[in-house]
Amino acid sequence: MYAIVESGGKQYKAEPGAVLKLEKLAGEPGDEILLDQVLLVADGEQVQVGRPVLEDKVVRGRIVEQARHKKVVIFKYKRRKDYHKKQGHRQYYTAVRIEGIEDRAAQS
């Protein structure tokens, strides 16, 4: 069983037990998090597709860590013009361990 969820403008494949590196979310390690922008749920041969989201499904996860990715180097250069510029960037992320894909009715 897996689900396609949207978080931070990006789409991720969420399977129970998997660890996803999502764009930074509020919370501390150990906090529970609910991802409610579920676009698709597949369970064997049965596939549910949202238009645009599935209102009755939610993905439950737990924050593992808050950290930063490896550095990305941006190097700009113009030949023969004595111009070069070097920049670096490290994006923040939240690592989330997926615990399950559930019906929203089970949340209440």
Order of alpha helices (4+ residues) and beta strands (2+ residues): beta-beta-beta-beta-beta-beta-beta-beta-beta-beta
